[in-house]
Amino acid sequence: MSSHNDQLFKRAQVHIPGGVNSPVRAFRAVGGSPRFFTRGAGPRAWDADGQEYIDYVCSWGPLLHGHAHPAIIEAVCAVAAKGLSFGAPTELEIELAEQVCALVPSIEQVRLTCSGTEATMSAIRLARGFTGRTNIVKFDGCYHGHGDSLLVKAGSGALTFGQPDSGGVPADLAAHTLVLEYNQLDTLEALFARVGHEIAAVIVEPVAGNMNMVLPNPEFLRRLRELTTQHGALLIFDEVMTGFRVALGGAQSLYGIRPDLTTLGKVMGGGMPLAAFGGRRDIMQYLAPVGPVYQAGTLSGNPVAVTAGLVNLKLSMQAGLYQRLGEMTHAITEGIASIGRHHGIPLVACSLGGMFGLHFQEVLPTNLKEVMRSDTERFKTFFHGMLKAGVYWAPSAFEAGFVSSVHGSTELDQTLSAAETVLSHMR
């Protein structure tokens, strides 16, 4: 007898391509039917079959304070009763802009959008408009949304222009994106020596979270800042995932790097569709209506999403929150990795704030090539075992995971107990 999840997935595939509205939800990487969720509370969520899970996806990062936080729900309901959207300015937008600029010192002005893809796409356009240059640099394994310029994979050589990584992306457009390996200084130095004067911007995840989690070499980020400054290119930090997630000031505050532009999302919206890009005032002044670079959005800065974001950020300012969050995340992930190694399974973990990576291999990877050495078959077994035990993990070996501020000792104990059961049977 099929489950409600199976029935819903079959029904969804009739009118939704692949049965999902974002590809990674489809469980293609692990097999089986995706879970259709009906409600969440704190660190837990329930699916259509009534199965309860400890949630380590947290809506792919935004739920820093768990599902349905009472303060957020109350504020959102109150503002929604006054109107969902006006297509005109509200004071709430000003409050959020002021808050973002106060928390992230590199941002002097900010423009709100509805998604991280819009934010990164707009930041790239702005960088090209400001510098008058066309080419951008990205790093293999870093994902910056599904804008055409950014759906590009590495070419056949270390210094070649990129190739389209998706149908529908013209090769001549992809040719304006150069792709290098993350954390690799030699190819970065060589590229700037050769074509630095042609580069409009470098966009990078300061902590990579879309090839599982990969920590940066601090020297790599430092040289990025030096080389872009030296050659007149802009440095864009994509902190859609890391912003307010690894620290209140984002990854840039931890590594002491001041980018020219920053993109934000996820935690900033508290579970609602909200994102932003911002940076130096002189660059942001190139945006319409005061400058020549056009960017717009009917629902950008709508009061409901902005309210969720404001409350989420306010909750994030609690004294000691990120220290406690980091300690809990470390305890969960290192606990799982230790259990795996005890049972002879190559397993390593890394974490920062409320973000983590778990890799089924001997050593922590530093770039996409090394990430791809992970044992994906072991991950599939681990994923389904944990799912059966009531622990919801990202359904891919190549996605980061997330912990909320309301995950506590009960969740830690239940998660490690489930991991012991699952991993002990994987030898």
C-alpha positions as CSV (number, residue, x, y, z in Angstrom):
1,M,0.0,0.0,0.0
2,S,1.5,3.3,-1.0
3,S,1.9,6.1,1.5
4,H,0.3,9.6,1.3
5,N,3.7,10.9,0.2
6,D,3.8,8.5,-2.7
7,Q,0.3,9.4,-3.7
8,L,1.0,13.1,-3.6
9,F,4.2,12.7,-5.6
10,K,2.4,10.7,-8.3
11,R,-0.4,13.4,-8.4
12,A,2.2,16.2,-8.5
13,Q,4.0,14.8,-11.5
14,V,0.9,15.2,-13.7
15,H,1.0,19.0,-13.7
16,I,4.4,19.9,-12.2
17,P,7.6,19.0,-14.1
18,G,9.2,16.2,-12.1
19,G,6.6,16.7,-9.4
20,V,8.5,19.4,-7.6
21,N,9.1,23.2,-7.9
22,S,12.8,23.0,-7.2
23,P,14.9,20.0,-8.5
24,V,16.7,18.9,-5.4
25,R,13.4,18.3,-3.6
26,A,12.7,15.4,-6.0
27,F,14.9,12.8,-4.1
28,R,16.5,11.9,-7.5
29,A,19.9,11.7,-5.9
30,V,18.8,9.3,-3.2
31,G,15.8,7.5,-4.6
32,G,12.2,7.2,-3.3
33,S,9.4,9.8,-3.0
34,P,10.0,13.2,-1.5
35,R,8.3,14.0,1.7
36,F,5.3,16.4,1.5
37,F,5.2,18.4,4.7
38,T,2.1,19.6,6.4
39,R,3.3,21.5,9.4
40,G,6.4,22.4,11.5
41,A,7.1,23.5,15.0
42,G,10.5,24.4,16.4
43,P,13.2,22.0,15.2
44,R,10.6,19.4,13.9
45,A,8.3,18.9,10.9
46,W,5.6,16.4,10.0
47,D,4.9,14.9,6.6
48,A,1.6,13.8,4.9
49,D,1.8,10.4,6.6
50,G,2.0,12.0,10.0
51,Q,5.7,11.0,10.4
52,E,7.6,13.4,12.7
53,Y,11.2,14.4,11.8
54,I,14.0,16.4,13.4
55,D,14.7,18.8,10.6
56,Y,18.2,19.5,9.5
57,V,17.2,21.2,6.2
58,C,15.4,24.1,7.8
59,S,13.9,25.2,4.5
60,W,17.5,25.1,3.1
61,G,18.7,27.6,5.7
62,P,16.1,30.4,6.4
63,L,14.7,28.9,9.6
64,L,17.4,30.0,11.9
65,H,14.9,30.0,14.8
66,G,12.9,26.9,13.7
67,H,9.5,26.4,12.2
68,A,6.6,28.6,13.0
69,H,8.3,30.8,15.6
70,P,5.5,32.5,17.6
71,A,7.0,36.0,17.3
72,I,7.4,35.7,13.5
73,I,3.9,34.2,13.0
74,E,2.3,36.8,15.2
75,A,4.0,39.7,13.4
76,V,3.3,38.3,9.9
77,C,-0.4,37.8,10.6
78,A,-0.8,41.3,12.0
79,V,0.8,43.0,9.0
80,A,-0.9,40.7,6.5
81,A,-4.3,41.8,7.8
82,K,-3.4,45.3,6.7
83,G,-2.6,44.3,3.1
84,L,-0.2,41.8,1.4
85,S,1.4,44.2,-1.1
86,F,1.1,47.7,-2.4
87,G,3.6,48.0,-5.2
88,A,4.6,51.2,-3.4
89,P,7.1,52.1,-0.6
90,T,6.4,51.2,3.0
91,E,8.3,52.3,6.2
92,L,9.0,48.7,6.9
93,E,11.4,48.6,3.9
94,I,13.4,51.4,5.3
95,E,13.6,49.7,8.7
96,L,14.9,46.5,7.1
97,A,17.4,48.4,5.0
98,E,18.7,50.3,8.0
99,Q,19.0,47.0,9.9
100,V,20.9,45.2,7.2
101,C,23.3,48.2,6.7
102,A,23.9,48.3,10.5
103,L,24.7,44.5,10.7
104,V,26.8,44.2,7.6
105,P,29.3,47.1,7.5
106,S,30.3,46.6,3.9
107,I,26.7,47.4,2.9
108,E,26.1,51.1,2.7
109,Q,23.0,50.9,0.5
110,V,20.8,47.9,-0.2
111,R,18.1,46.9,-2.7
112,L,15.5,44.3,-1.8
113,T,14.4,41.5,-4.1
114,C,12.3,38.3,-3.8
115,S,14.9,35.6,-4.3
116,G,18.6,34.9,-4.1
117,T,18.7,34.4,-7.9
118,E,17.4,37.9,-8.4
119,A,19.9,39.3,-6.0
120,T,23.0,37.6,-7.6
121,M,21.7,38.3,-11.2
122,S,21.2,41.9,-10.3
123,A,24.6,42.2,-8.6
124,I,26.3,40.8,-11.7
125,R,24.5,43.3,-13.9
126,L,25.4,46.2,-11.6
127,A,29.1,45.1,-11.6
128,R,29.2,45.1,-15.3
129,G,27.5,48.4,-15.6
130,F,29.7,50.0,-13.0
131,T,33.0,48.7,-14.4
132,G,32.1,48.9,-18.1
133,R,33.5,45.3,-18.4
134,T,31.8,42.1,-19.5
135,N,33.6,39.1,-18.0
136,I,33.0,37.6,-14.6
137,V,34.7,34.9,-12.6
138,K,33.0,32.2,-10.5
139,F,34.2,29.0,-8.9
140,D,33.4,25.4,-9.8
141,G,30.9,24.0,-7.3
142,C,29.6,27.4,-6.2
143,Y,26.0,28.0,-7.0
144,H,24.7,31.6,-7.3
145,G,21.1,31.0,-8.5
146,H,19.8,30.1,-11.9
147,G,20.7,33.3,-13.9
148,D,22.1,32.5,-17.3
149,S,25.5,34.0,-16.6
150,L,25.9,31.8,-13.6
151,L,24.7,28.4,-14.8
152,V,28.2,27.7,-16.1
153,K,30.6,24.8,-15.5
154,A,34.4,24.8,-15.8
155,G,35.8,24.4,-19.3
156,S,38.4,21.8,-20.4
157,G,41.3,23.7,-18.9
158,A,42.1,25.6,-15.8
159,L,42.0,29.0,-17.5
160,T,39.4,28.4,-20.1
161,F,36.1,30.2,-20.4
162,G,33.1,28.4,-19.0
163,Q,30.6,26.2,-20.8
164,P,26.8,26.2,-20.4
165,D,25.8,23.9,-17.5
166,S,22.1,24.0,-18.5
167,G,19.9,23.8,-21.6
168,G,18.7,27.2,-22.7
169,V,22.0,29.0,-21.8
170,P,23.6,30.4,-25.0
171,A,27.3,29.4,-25.3
172,D,28.3,32.9,-26.3
173,L,26.8,34.2,-23.0
174,A,28.5,31.5,-21.0
175,A,31.8,32.5,-22.7
176,H,31.8,35.7,-20.6
177,T,32.1,33.6,-17.4
178,L,35.4,32.2,-16.4
179,V,35.4,29.3,-14.0
180,L,38.2,28.4,-11.6
181,E,38.6,25.9,-8.8
182,Y,37.6,27.0,-5.3
183,N,40.5,27.6,-2.9
184,Q,43.1,27.3,-5.6
185,L,45.5,30.3,-5.5
186,D,47.8,29.4,-8.5
187,T,45.1,29.5,-11.2
188,L,43.5,32.6,-9.6
189,E,46.9,34.4,-9.8
190,A,47.5,33.3,-13.4
191,L,44.0,34.4,-14.5
192,F,44.4,37.9,-13.2
193,A,47.9,38.2,-14.6
194,R,46.5,37.3,-18.0
195,V,43.1,39.0,-18.2
196,G,42.6,41.0,-15.0
197,H,41.9,44.2,-16.9
198,E,38.8,42.5,-18.6
199,I,37.2,41.2,-15.4
200,A,34.1,43.1,-14.1
201,A,33.7,41.0,-11.0
202,V,34.5,37.9,-9.1
203,I,31.5,36.3,-7.3
204,V,32.2,33.7,-4.6
205,E,30.5,31.9,-1.8
206,P,32.9,32.9,1.1
207,V,31.9,29.6,2.6
208,A,30.7,27.2,-0.1
209,G,27.4,25.5,0.7
210,N,26.3,24.1,-2.7
211,M,28.8,21.3,-3.0
212,N,28.1,20.2,0.5
213,M,29.9,22.5,2.8
214,V,33.5,23.5,2.0
215,L,35.4,26.0,4.2
216,P,37.6,28.6,2.5
217,N,41.3,29.0,2.9
218,P,41.5,32.4,4.5
219,E,44.5,33.3,2.2
220,F,42.3,32.5,-0.8
221,L,39.7,35.1,0.3
222,R,42.4,37.6,1.2
223,R,44.0,37.3,-2.3
224,L,40.6,37.6,-3.9
225,R,40.2,41.0,-2.2
226,E,43.8,42.1,-3.2
227,L,43.6,41.0,-6.8
228,T,40.2,42.5,-7.5
229,T,41.3,45.8,-6.0
230,Q,44.5,45.8,-7.9
231,H,42.8,45.2,-11.2
232,G,39.8,47.4,-10.8
233,A,37.3,44.5,-10.6
234,L,34.5,44.2,-8.0
235,L,34.4,41.4,-5.4
236,I,30.9,40.0,-4.8
237,F,30.3,37.8,-1.7
238,D,27.3,35.6,-2.3
239,E,26.0,35.3,1.3
240,V,22.5,34.2,0.4
241,M,23.3,31.1,2.4
242,T,25.8,32.3,5.0
243,G,24.4,35.7,5.7
244,F,23.1,35.8,9.3
245,R,23.5,32.0,9.4
246,V,27.2,31.6,10.2
247,A,27.4,34.9,12.1
248,L,25.3,38.0,12.6
249,G,27.6,39.9,10.2
250,G,27.9,37.0,7.8
251,A,31.0,35.1,6.7
252,Q,32.7,38.4,5.8
253,S,32.7,39.4,9.5
254,L,34.4,36.1,10.5
255,Y,37.1,36.3,7.8
256,G,37.7,40.0,8.0
257,I,37.0,40.7,4.3
258,R,35.1,43.7,3.0
259,P,33.5,42.9,-0.4
260,D,32.3,45.6,-2.8
261,L,28.9,43.9,-3.1
262,T,27.0,41.3,-1.0
263,T,24.0,39.2,-1.9
264,L,21.7,38.1,1.0
265,G,18.6,35.9,1.3
266,K,17.3,32.9,3.3
267,V,17.7,33.9,7.0
268,M,17.1,37.5,6.0
269,G,13.5,36.5,5.1
270,G,12.8,34.2,8.0
271,G,11.0,31.7,5.7
272,M,9.4,34.2,3.4
273,P,10.5,35.1,-0.2
274,L,13.0,37.9,0.5
275,A,16.5,38.6,-0.6
276,A,18.8,41.6,-1.2
277,F,22.0,42.9,-2.7
278,G,24.0,45.8,-1.4
279,G,27.4,47.3,-1.0
280,R,29.4,50.5,-1.6
281,R,27.3,53.6,-2.0
282,D,29.1,54.7,-5.2
283,I,28.3,51.3,-6.8
284,M,24.7,51.2,-5.7
285,Q,24.1,54.7,-7.1
286,Y,24.4,53.1,-10.6
287,L,21.0,51.5,-10.0
288,A,17.9,52.9,-11.5
289,P,16.2,55.3,-10.9
290,V,19.3,57.3,-10.0
291,G,21.7,55.4,-12.3
292,P,21.8,53.6,-15.7
293,V,21.6,50.0,-14.5
294,Y,17.9,48.8,-14.5
295,Q,16.6,46.4,-11.9
296,A,13.0,46.2,-10.6
297,G,10.5,43.9,-8.9
298,T,6.7,44.2,-8.3
299,L,6.7,42.3,-5.1
300,S,10.2,43.4,-3.9
301,G,10.1,44.5,-0.3
302,N,6.4,43.5,0.3
303,P,5.4,44.2,3.9
304,V,4.7,40.5,4.8
305,A,8.2,39.2,3.8
306,V,9.9,42.3,5.2
307,T,8.1,41.8,8.6
308,A,9.2,38.2,8.8
309,G,12.8,39.3,8.1
310,L,12.8,42.1,10.6
311,V,11.6,39.8,13.4
312,N,14.0,37.0,12.4
313,L,16.9,39.4,12.5
314,K,15.8,40.8,15.9
315,L,15.7,37.3,17.3
316,S,19.2,36.7,15.9
317,M,20.6,39.6,18.0
318,Q,20.2,37.7,21.3
319,A,23.4,37.7,23.3
320,G,25.4,34.5,22.8
321,L,23.1,33.1,20.2
322,Y,25.7,32.3,17.6
323,Q,28.1,30.8,20.1
324,R,25.4,28.4,21.4
325,L,24.3,27.7,17.8
326,G,27.8,26.9,16.8
327,E,28.4,24.6,19.8
328,M,25.2,22.7,19.1
329,T,26.0,22.3,15.4
330,H,29.5,21.1,16.2
331,A,28.2,18.6,18.8
332,I,25.7,17.1,16.3
333,T,28.0,16.8,13.3
334,E,31.2,15.8,15.0
335,G,29.2,13.3,17.0
336,I,27.9,11.7,13.9
337,A,31.3,11.7,12.3
338,S,32.9,10.1,15.4
339,I,30.3,7.4,15.4
340,G,31.0,6.7,11.7
341,R,34.7,6.5,12.2
342,H,34.2,4.2,15.3
343,H,32.4,1.8,13.0
344,G,35.1,2.0,10.3
345,I,33.3,4.3,8.0
346,P,35.2,7.2,6.5
347,L,33.3,10.2,7.6
348,V,34.3,13.8,8.3
349,A,32.4,16.9,9.3
350,C,32.8,20.7,9.3
351,S,30.6,23.4,10.7
352,L,30.3,27.2,11.2
353,G,27.6,28.8,13.1
354,G,24.4,27.0,12.2
355,M,25.7,25.5,8.9
356,F,27.4,22.2,8.5
357,G,28.8,19.6,6.0
358,L,29.1,15.8,6.4
359,H,31.3,14.0,3.9
360,F,31.7,10.3,3.5
361,Q,35.4,10.3,2.9
362,E,38.7,10.4,4.9
363,V,39.6,14.1,4.8
364,L,37.7,17.3,4.5
365,P,37.5,18.4,0.8
366,T,38.7,21.9,-0.3
367,N,37.1,22.0,-3.7
368,L,34.5,20.3,-6.0
369,K,36.9,17.7,-7.3
370,E,37.7,16.6,-3.8
371,V,34.0,16.7,-2.8
372,M,33.2,14.4,-5.7
373,R,35.3,11.6,-4.1
374,S,32.7,11.2,-1.4
375,D,30.9,7.8,-1.2
376,T,27.5,8.6,-2.5
377,E,26.2,5.1,-2.1
378,R,27.0,5.2,1.6
379,F,25.3,8.6,1.9
380,K,22.1,7.1,0.3
381,T,22.0,4.3,2.9
382,F,22.7,6.8,5.7
383,F,20.0,9.2,4.4
384,H,17.2,6.6,4.2
385,G,18.2,5.1,7.5
386,M,18.1,8.5,9.2
387,L,14.8,9.3,7.4
388,K,13.2,6.0,8.8
389,A,14.5,7.0,12.2
390,G,12.8,10.4,12.0
391,V,15.7,12.6,11.1
392,Y,15.3,14.7,7.9
393,W,18.5,15.3,6.1
394,A,19.1,17.1,2.8
395,P,18.4,14.5,0.1
396,S,21.8,14.8,-1.6
397,A,25.4,14.2,-0.7
398,F,26.3,17.5,-2.2
399,E,24.2,19.9,0.0
400,A,25.0,21.6,3.2
401,G,22.8,21.1,6.3
402,F,21.4,23.5,8.9
403,V,20.7,23.6,12.6
404,S,18.3,26.1,14.2
405,S,18.6,28.0,17.5
406,V,15.9,25.8,18.9
407,H,17.6,22.4,18.3
408,G,18.5,21.3,21.8
409,S,19.9,18.5,23.9
410,T,16.8,16.3,23.1
411,E,17.4,16.6,19.4
412,L,21.1,16.0,19.8
413,D,20.6,12.8,21.8
414,Q,17.9,11.5,19.4
415,T,20.0,12.3,16.3
416,L,23.2,10.6,17.7
417,S,21.1,7.6,18.8
418,A,19.7,7.3,15.3
419,A,23.1,7.7,13.7
420,E,24.6,5.0,16.0
421,T,21.9,2.6,14.8
422,V,22.2,3.5,11.1
423,L,26.0,3.7,10.9
424,S,26.6,0.5,12.9
425,H,24.7,-1.5,10.2
426,M,26.7,0.2,7.3
427,R,30.0,-1.5,7.9
